[in-house]
């Protein structure tokens, strides 16, 4: 049974959802060099029917109002403006025959995924198809994070592939404007918001030692460090999780909290983590910003062992996930932490464990991810992890206005070291006892 009602079909404007309002604040409160962008970047090997492919991309944009939306600034702030179907075209870039075609394609994808987009009526969705050869193409589809999230990227890729092969798709159950209006109407306090207000009351700022003086205003200057843990170590993480009635995510978060606590000397540490936010069946195949953030505050006091800390992390994670429907902007307003333009509020570090997914399965075509890097961040650190057949891939993005590359590399290696130590003996203390000579 549909819970979210549809708006009138003639409506061409909509309010921002509560999730979008928080993202708008993050996009406009700090001077940045790039916009947060969600991207689908695939290399497609095989005989591609270009007109059919571009028609499929256009049809997906027609299906989802979020992909036809821009923003306008009025007296009461920004509103969504939804364009009619039929306005999305895929740009074709010819690099076939170029000796450095792949390098140039990588550069172009990097530019697209790291572009600075104009939120006041500017183009927020772009589709580019790069031809390297008759049977070798790169497709880069970019959309501002205000209009889509990571789950949306998978919906877009899946539907483009389905329409390309001629499949019929049912109409989306809702548009994002429907969700935005519903969320505003349903917004309330309640027990879940009260939980977050109590859980995060007095949350301390994470004071990591920095290489450079913290600037008075936070920026998005960033770079990244990549690390790979082989399948042997990844399997050890899985075994530890099972033995402790936890999940691999909880084990990885415990390792990160250990690193942050050891470096800061704090035993009260809060880390943000993204959640899908798609709790209603109507949102499962919709495109839009449904993803939310939750703040997980860990207590490292009392000289816990890894196993004891993992149990605490398990409890706080389960409690937080059970209350993930509260928009994070509401949480921030309820907690009302001190405003400091040099830091993000509530937490300064983000952690995420992503599920690796293959490209759409198409007869005669091989879809594979095509490398792109968009390291811009608003937080001090962002640790992304992916679990695949070959092990764990880790990317630590860091604010280059605070940390030097060697410090970021040392933090990434410290995380890996702690993870190995946890898997080897979970009864070790989180804070090793130092004895004098």
N, C-alpha and C positions, 0 to 999 in steps of 0.2 A: 504494500500500500504506500502510495507516494505521500511523503510527509511535507516536502517543500513545494508550495504551490507555484504555478507558473504565473508570471506577470502578463499584462496585456501585450499582445503581439506588436501593437503599434508603438510601444514605448521605445524610445531611442536613447534615453539617458537612464542612468541608474546611480544610486549612491555607492560609495566605496564600502566594501565589506569591512568588518572590524579587523580582519587579517590584513587587508590592503591598507587600512589606515596606519597600522604599525609599520608596514613596509614603506609606505610613503614617507613617514617620519624618518626612517633609517636612510632613505634615499636623498632626503633633502636637508637633514640636520647636520650632515658632515660634508665638507668639501671633498669631492672624489675625482678620480681620473677615469672612472668607468662606471657603468651601470650593472646591477646584478642581472645577469642574463641566464635563461634556461636554454640549452642548446641540444639539438639532435644533430650529431655529426657522424655520418656513415660513409664508408667507402663501399661502393656497389660494383662488384665484379660480375660481368656477364653482359649479354646483349640487352641493353636497356631501351625500351620504347619511350623516348623522351617526351613526346606529346602526351602519351597516356600517363606518364609519371607526373608531369606538371599539372595535368588536369586533376589527378588524384590529390595533389597538395592543395590546389584551389578548392576542391570539394570539401576537404577537411576543414579548411578555414571558414567556408560557408556554413558548415555544420555547427561550429562552436562560436558563440558570440564573443567569447574572450579574445579570440584571434582576429576580431574585427573591431577592437576597442582601442580608443585613445582617451586621453584625459583633457578636460578643460578646467581652468581655474575660474571660479565665480566668487561672489561676495562671501559665500559660506564655505569656501574651500574647493577642493577638487571634486569633480564628478566624472563618472564614466560616460563616454559618448560612443554609441554602438553604430557602426557603419552598416549599410545594407550589404547583402552578399554580392560577390562578383568583383571585389576589388583587389584580390591577391594574385600576384603573378610571380613566377619563379624566374629569377635572373639567370641567364646562361653565360658561363664564362668558359672560353675556349683556351685550354692549355695543351691540347694535343700536339704532339711533336716537339714540344719544348724539352730540352735536355734536363732542365731543372724544374720540370712541371710539378713534381711532388713537393719540392721545397716551396715553390710559389703557392701551391694549394694550402700547405701548412700555414704559411704566412697570412694568406687571405682568411683562413678559418680563424686564426688568432686575432686578426683585426675585427672580424665579425662578432666573435664571442667576448671581445674586450672593448667594444665600442661604447662611447658616451652617447646615450640616447636622450632625446628631448621629451620630457614628460608632459610638457604643455602643448599638446596637439601634434607631437612629432610621430614619426613612424616607429612603431614598437614591435613589429613582426616583419621578419625578412626571410625569404627562401632563396638560396643560391645553389645552382647545380653546376659543378665544375667538371668539364670533360677532359680527362687525361688521355683517353683513347676511346675507340668505338665501344670497347667492352670494359671500360674502366672509368667510373665517375665518382665524385665526392659530392654528397649532398649535405649542406649546412643550413639548418633551419633554426633561427634564433628568435626568441620572444622575451620581452622584459619580464622579470620575476614578478612584477605586480599583476601580470596576466596569466601566469602559469607556474607550476612547480615541477619537481622531479617526476612525480607520477604522471603529470600531464604530458611530459616528453615521451613517455612510453605509450600513452594513449595515441598521441599524434603519429608516432612511427608505426604503431600497429594498424591504425586506420588507413594511413597512406598505402601501406603494403596490401591491405585487404581490398581497397578500392582499385588499386593498380591491377590486381589480378581479376577484377570484375565482380567481386563479391558485393552483395547487398547488405547494407548496415541499417539497423533500426535507428530512428531518430533519437538523439540524446534525450534522456528523461527530463533534464532541466538545462537551462543555460546558466552561466555564472551570475548574470544579473538577478536571476531568480534566487540563487543562494544568498547573494549580498543583501537583498531586501528581506529575505527570511531571517538571516542571521541578526540583522539590526532589530527586527521585530521581536525575536526570541531572546535577545541579550538580557541577561539578568544576573544577579549576584549568586545567591544560593550557597549550598554547602561546599561545592567544589571551589568556588572563588574564595570562600572563607578558609578552606584548607591551604590554598596557595598563599594567602595573606599571612597566615600563621607560620607556614613552613619557611617563608622567605623574609619574615620580619627581621630587620637588623642584619641582613646578609652582608658580609664584609666584602670589600674590594680585594681582588687577588693582586697581591703585591709581588709580582715576579721581578727578580733582579734584571734590569735592562742594561744593554750595552750603551745606549744613547739616552740623553735626557728626554723624558716624555714631553712631546709638544703640547702646547695649550689647547689645541683643537685636534681631534682624531682625524686621520686621513685614511685613504684606502691603499696607500703604497704597500706593496707586498711582493713576496716571492715564495718559492716553495722548495721543500726537500722531499724527495721520494725515497722510499725504503721498501724492500721486499723481504718477507719472512717465508721460508720455503714450507712445503706441505707438512714436513715433519713437525715443525714448530706450531703450525696452524692446527694440526691434529691434536697436539698436546693441549692447546687452548680449549679445543672442543671437549677433550677428556676431563679437563679440570672443571669445565662448566657442568658437565653431567654429574661429576662426583659431588659437586657442591649445590646441586639442584638449582643451578643458575643457567644463564644463556651466555654464548660467546660475547655478545654485546656487553653484558655486565662484567665479564672478565676484563675485556679491553678497557672499559671505563674505569675499573678499579686500578688498572696499571697506570692510566693517565692521571688519575687523582693522586696516586702515589708520587709520580714525577712532580706534579704541581706542588704537592705538600712539601716534598723534600727541598725543592728549589726555593719556595717562598717561606718555609718555616711555619706555615699556618696549618692548623688542624681543623679548620672550618672552610671548606672549599666548595664553590658552586660552579657547575658546568652546564651549558645549554646544549640541548640536543633536538634535532628536528623530528617531527612526527608527521605522518601522512595526513591526519585530520579528516580522512574520508570514512567517517563513522556511519553514514547513512547510505543506503543502497543506491540512491539516485546520484550520488557523487562518484561512484566507482569508475565510470567511464566518461566523466565530464572533464573538460579542460578549464583550468582556473587555478587561482591561489587558494588551495584548501590546506596546504601544509602549514603547520603551526610549530611553535617552539615551546618546549617545557624546560624548566630550570631544575636541575637535580642537585640538591645541596647535601653534601656528605660530611659526616662527623668522623674525624680521624683521631679524636682524643682518646686517651687511655691506653696508649701503646698497643694498638691492635696488631694481630697477625694478618697476613694476606687473606686467610680464610675468614677471619672475623670481619675485616673490612668488606670483603665480597658479600657477606651476609647483610651488612648494613646497606650496601649499594643495591643489592637485590630488593630489599624492602622498600627503599625510597623510589626505586625505578618502577616497581609494580604500583605503588601508590600514585606516582606521577602519571603513568600511562593510563590509569583508570580515571584520571581527571584531565585528559588532554584536550577535551572539547572547549575548555575556557580559552578564548583568544589571549595571546600573550600580552597584547596591549592592555587588556583589562587587568591582567595580573600586575603589570608595571604600575598602572594607576592605583591599584589597591595597596601595593607595597610602598609606593611613593618614595623610592630611594633618592638620595641626594643627586642633584643634577651636576654632572661634570662633563663638559664638552670634550675632554681628553680621553674619555672612556665610554664604553657602552654600559648601559644600566643592567643591574642584577648579576650578569656574568660577563666575563671578558674572554672566555674560551668556549669553543664549540667542539663537540665530538659527534661523529656520525659513522655508523656501519651500514654500508650499502650492499645491496644484493646485485651481483653481476648478472646481467641478462644478455643473451645473444641477440643479434639483429633478427628482424623478421625472416621466417623461413619462406623463401620464394623459389619455385622451380626454375632452375637455370640461372639464378642470381645468388651471389654470396654477399650478404650484408655484414660488415665488420665495423666496429668503432674506429673512427679516424681521429688521431690525436689532436687535442686542443688544450690550451692552458689558459685559464683565466684566474690568476691567483689573487685578484683584488679582494680584500676583506675589510670589514668594519671592526672586527674584534681583534684582540691582540694575537690570538692563535686560533687556527681551525685545523683539527685533525680528522681527515677522512680516511676510511678504511674500506677495503673491498675483499670479500672472501671468495676465492675462486678455486678451481681444481689444483692450481699450482701453489696455492698458499695464500698468504695475506699481503696485499699491496697497501701501503700506507703513504699518504701525502700530508705533510705538515706545512700548512700555509702560515706565514708569519708576517707581522708588520715590520717592514724594513726601516721604519722610523724609530723602532725600539730595539731590534735585534740584528746582529750581524749574521751572515751565513753560517759561520763556524759554530755560533751558539745554537742556531736552529738545528744544525746537523747533530750537535751534541745532545740536544733534547730528544730528537728522533731516535738516536741510538740508545739513549737512556731508557726510553719507552720500551724498545725492543729488549733491552737487558732485563728490565723489571718483569716483562711478560715471560721471558724464559725462566727467571727465578721463581715466579709464581707457579708456573707449570711444573717445575722441578720439585718444589717443596712449599706448599701453601701455608705451612705453619711457621714460616719465617716471619719476623717482625717487619712491619711496614717501615718503621724507622730503626735502622740497625743501631745497636748499642755501641757507642764509641768509648773505648777504655783508654785511659791515659797510661803512659809508660813510666 
